[in-house]
């Protein structure tokens, strides 16, 4: 679970990140979850987008993907959302800076 300061720190980092996944009319598939897990293991912080033709809102998609990937939802704005999952073996982002 993230504290509010950690969440704010991660939101600041995610501002410069590019969207690397899009959720369209196909919805959330097993393949998407596998790719999200791989990206989270490498980067720890990723940004996703929900397309207009998707039957999901950004909040619904964020909650579903976060639950499936065992990640934390950092932020949902418009059609975009940010996920964070700590890599225990090789951490990329130092959350101690958020204190």
Residue pairs with C-beta under 8 A, 6 or more apart in sequence:
1 72
2 10
2 72
2 74
2 84
3 98
5 98
5 99
6 95
6 98
7 74
7 75
8 98
9 95
9 97
9 98
10 45
10 74
10 75
10 82
10 84
10 93
10 95
10 98
11 74
11 75
11 82
13 45
13 93
14 45
14 47
14 74
14 75
14 82
17 45
17 46
17 47
17 82
18 47
19 47
19 48
19 49
19 80
20 39
20 46
20 47
20 48
21 32
21 35
21 36
21 39
21 46
21 48
21 49
22 48
22 49
22 50
22 51
23 32
23 48
23 49
23 50
23 51
23 54
23 56
23 61
23 65
24 51
24 53
24 54
25 51
25 53
25 54
25 55
27 54
27 55
27 56
28 56
28 61
28 64
28 65
28 68
32 65
33 65
33 68
33 69
36 46
36 48
36 65
36 68
36 69
36 71
36 83
37 69
39 46
40 46
40 69
40 71
40 83
40 84
40 85
40 87
41 85
41 87
42 87
42 92
43 92
44 84
44 85
44 86
44 87
44 91
44 92
44 93
45 74
45 82
45 83
45 84
45 92
45 93
46 82
46 83
47 80
47 81
47 82
48 61
48 62
48 65
48 80
48 81
48 82
48 83
49 79
49 80
50 56
50 57
50 58
50 61
50 79
50 80
50 81
51 79
52 79
54 61
56 64
58 76
58 77
58 78
58 79
58 80
58 81
59 76
59 81
61 81
62 73
62 76
62 81
62 83
63 73
65 71
65 83
66 72
66 73
66 83
69 83
69 85
70 85
71 83
71 84
71 85
72 83
72 84
72 85
73 81
73 82
73 83
74 81
74 82
74 83
74 84
75 81
75 82
76 82
84 93
86 93
86 95
